């Protein structure tokens, strides 16, 4: 009998706890999207083709609105371009991903019918990301994208109170700073096509010339102990294809940033020739090539690309940078800034260079598989960011 009473008491206690949890959840307006009702409304979002989207607007809380636009021409769709908050070229991959996610919106259930839950689900005007996609005339999609939970993302139509759980975690495709939407490419020269490099910073000056795929000091009277041509090629590869970590203000005073005339903390000039058609992907991205592949055409005129390193950005170790032929003020990492102000040791062989590979690991040879150039470039861009 005593055991029976204890069992009843335990059941009562469990019931009270469960009831308390329900009441607390109701008071706090908590919603578990995984336990929400099936919507039966899979078509609540307009079906669209990614090619129909010509304008995309993203408004994150307390940040400038981002507007991205393109148009339809006789030759098809023009490239995307940012028109707000600045006029700039964009990272096409990021924009296309966002458009694809909108085209794939598919509601699997209703997460909430109560407007009081919008804040918690991050689809309110204060917490959500408003995404609007338009065609030539009409608005195609206008939604608030919220938090992700259990492999789903909370999404609300701008003109409704219902919050739907849509397939997949898609918030990341829209939750980006302005700089992430922009094209952060600063330089895009095939390293193998670079024939000369000069560096001037402070009282230090270096000049290098490449002959028969081998780098050497331009001035025969100048010498660097334990000189390494590979170190020169490594620096050329880093500078020839580089990405910014951020951007300066569009109306920034270049004189104040030390980006004009002889104010530069460091000036690097890369001399190169345009690569012959069809040879762009024939050279390895580290600047080496096989049988002359990727070298600049001997008939092409020698061109110069100048990089000017400016002062440090306020409160950071990052620096401003200007590139010839571009009106954009870039911001580069402290590592990149250091690369632009090398000393002799940057071009010297180190003990590590001659350290044999550990036993059991393959020693790199000419037969070692190489990463595709486009993959190498993406890795370099990520490191530069």
N, C-alpha and C positions, 0 to 999 in steps of 0.2 A: 504494500500500500504506500509505504514511504517513497519507494522508488518511482511509483506511478505519479505521486504528487510532484516529485522533483522533475520528472519528464514534462509534466503539464506546465510547471513554472518555467522551464527552459524554453518551451514552445512560445509561451506568452512573452518572454523576454525577447526572443528573436523577432516576434511579430511587432513588438514595440519599437525595436531598433529599426526594422524595415520601414515602419510607418514614419518614424522620425526622419529617416533619410529622405523619404518621399516629400515630406513637408518642407524640409530644408531646401531640397532641390527646387520645389515650387516657389519658395520664398526667394530664392536666389536666381530664379528663372533659368536654371541649368537645363541644358538639352544635350542628350547623347545622340549624335547623328546616326550612330550605328543601330540605335533602337527606335529611330523615327519611323513613321509609317511609310509604306511604299507609296510613291507618288502616283503612279499610273499615268504620269504626264510627261513622258519622255521627250515630247516635242514642244516643251514650253519655251525653248530657245529657237529662234529662227534658224533654219538650215541655210548655210551659205557656203560659197566656194571661196577659197583663199584668194583667188584671182579677182574676185569682185570687190575686195576691200582696197579702197584707194586712200582712205584717211583713217588714222588710228590715234586716239587720244587716251592718255593714261594720267590719271590724277591720284597721286598718293597723298596721305594725310600730311599736311603742313609742309608740302614741297611744291615747287613749280610744276605746272602742267606740262606734259611732254606731248607734242603734236608731231606726227610722222606722216608724210604725204608722198604720193606718187601719182602718175597719171597714165592714161592709155594713149599711146601714139600709134602711128601707122606701122611701126616696127614692133609693136607690143607694149608691154608695161615698162615705164621708165624706172630707174633705180629709186629706192626709198631715199627721202631726205628729211632731216629734222627742220621744222619751221618754228617751233617753240620748245624751250625758252630762248634758243639761239638758232641761227641758220647754220647748219653744219651737215656734213656727210655722216652716215650712220653705219653701225655694224649690222649688215644685212642679215646675218645669222640670227641675231637677237630679235629683230623685227619679224622675220619670217616665222620664227618659233612662236611668237605671240599670236600672230595671225592664225597659224595652224591650230593652236590651242582653242581659239575662239570658234574655228570651224568644226572642232570636234566636241563642243559642249553637248553633254548628254546627261540629263537628270535621271537619277536612279531612285530617289526618294525625296520626300518633303522632310526637311530637318526641323523646320519651325513655321508656325503660322502666326506667331506673336511678335509684333514689332518691338516689344521689350527685350527680345533676345538678339536683336541686330547687333548691339554693341559687343556682346559676348562672342558672337559668331564672326565678328569683324566684317560686317557688311553694312554698317551704318555710315553716315556721312563723315563721322569723326574717326572711324577706325578702318573703314574699307578702302579698297582701291577701285575707283570708278574707271571702267574701260568702255570706250565708245568706238565702234567701227562703222564707217560710212562708205557708201558707194559713190557713184557719180552725182546722185541727187538725194537718195534716202539714207536714213540711219538704219543700219543692218542689225547691230547689236548694241545694247546699252545696259550694262550690268555692273553690279558691285561684286568684286571678287574678295572673298574672305579667307579665313584660316582653313588649314587642312587637318583632317582627322580620319584615321583608319583607311587611308588610301583614297579619300574623297576630299573635295574642296567645296566649301560653302559659297554659293553664288545666289545673288538676288537680282531680279530684274529691277531696273531703276523705277519703273512705274508700279511695282507691286510690293506687298509685305511678306509674301511667302519666301522662305529661304530653302533652296534646293541643294542637295548633296549631289555633285556631279562627279563623274568618273575621273579618277586620277588626281595627283597633286599638281595643280597648275599655277598656284600663286607665284611661284618663283619666276615664271615667265613674264610677269608684269611688275613684280616688286623689285625694281631696279633704280639705282640713282641715274641722274641725267647722263653722267659720264659713261655709264655702261652701255647706254643706247648709242653713243657716238662711236665713230670709227677712230680708234686710238693709234692707228698706224702713223708713225712719224717718218720713217724711211723705208723704202721698198726697192732696194737695189740688189741684184744678184751678187753675192759676195765674190763669186768667181770672175765677175766682169770688172772688178776694181783693180786698177793697175798701179795706183799710187795713193799714199796717204801722208798728210802733214798734220802735225799737232803743235799748237802753240798755247802755252799757259804759263803766265808769269815769266820767269827767265828761262824756262825750259822749252826746248824746241826739238822736234823730231821730224825726220823725213824718211819715207820708205818707198822703194820702187820694186815692182815685181817683174822679173824677167824669167821666161821659161818656167813659169809657175813656182818661182822661188823668190821669197822676199829678202831684200837686203837694204842696208842703210843707203840713202841717196848720196850723202857726202862721204867719199872714201876716207877723208881725214878724220871722220868721227868714228868712234868704235864703242861698242858696248860689250863688256866682259860676258862671256858665256851667252852670246847672242842667240836667240831662238826665233827662227823664221815662223815656226808654228804659233808662237805667242802673238806675233804680228797678225797672222791670219785669223787667229781667234778673236782679236780685237776688231779687225775689219768685219768679220761675220756678225759680231754683236752690234756694231754701229750701223752696218748697211741695212739691216732689217730689224727695226726696233719699234716698240710701242710705248706710248705714254701711260702714266698711271692716273693722270688727271689733266685738266686744262686750266689756263689762266683766264681771267675775265676778258670778254671780247674787246672791250674798250681799254684794256690795260695800257699804261704808259710804258712803252718798251725801254725808254731811257731810264726810268726809275727801276726797271727790272734788270738793267745792265745787259740788254739784248741788242744794242746798236753799236756800230763803229768799233772802236778799240776798247769798249767797255767789257767785252766778254771775258769771263773768268777763264774760259778755254775755247779755242777755235779749232775745229777738226775739218779738214777738207778731204773728201774722197773723190778721186778722179777715176772715171769709168767710161766704158763704151756700151752702147745698147747691144743687147744680146741678139744674135741672128734669130730670125723667126723659126720657131720649132725647136729651139735649143734651150728654152727657159727651164725646162724640167730635166735636162740632161745632166746638169751639174749637181754634185752633192751640196747640201745646204751649208756645209762647213767651209765652203769656198774652194774645195779641191775639185778636180774634174778628171775624167778619163778621156784620153785621146783628144784633148782640146774642147770637149763638150762644155757648153756654158760660157765660153770665153766671149768677150765683146768682139763684134765684127771689126776687122781691121779697116774696113771702109767707113765705119761709123765715126763721127767726130767725137773727140774726147770731151766728156761732160764733167762738171764739178758739182758736188753736193756739199754744202757748208753747214755745219752744226755750230751754233753759238750757245755756250752754257752761261746762263745768267745767275743771278744771286739766289740764295736759298729762300724758299717759301716761308712766310712768317710762321714761327712756332714749330717748324718741321726741319728734317734733314733733307727734304726733297728740294729740287732746284727747277727753275724755269729754263726753258730751252726754245730756241728759234731755229727753224730749218729753212734754208734758202728755197724760194719758190712757194712758200706757204705763209699765209697771213695769220695762222693759228699760233697762239702761245701755248706751248705744251708744258707739262710738269712731269719730271722724271724722278725715278727713285734715287736714293743716296748712292746705291751701288753703281747705277749708270753714270751719275755725276763723277764718281771716283774713277771710273773707267776712262772718262774724258780728260782726266788730269793724271796721267801715268808718270811714273819715274822709271829710271833705268831697269830696276828690278822687274818691272812688268814685262820686259822683253828678254829676260834672262832665263836660261834653263834652271830648273830647281831640282833638288834631290829627288823630289817626288816624281819628276818626269822620267827619271832613270830607274825608279823602283820597279823591280820585276813583278809581274802579276802573281798573286797568291797561288800556291799549288792547288790543283784541282779545278781552277777556273781557266777557261779558254783564253789564249792570248789573241788580241785582235789581229786579224790578217786581212788581206785584200778580199778574202772570200767571206768575211763576216757579213751577215745580212745587215743592210742599212735601212733606217727608217725612211719612209718616203719624204721628200722635201717639204710637202705641205704639212705633214705631221710635225717635222722638226720646227717649221716656222711657227705653228700654233703653240708648241712648247716654249719657244723663245718669247713669243708674245705674252704668254701667261707669266713667265718669269719676270718680264719687264714691267708687268702690271703690279 
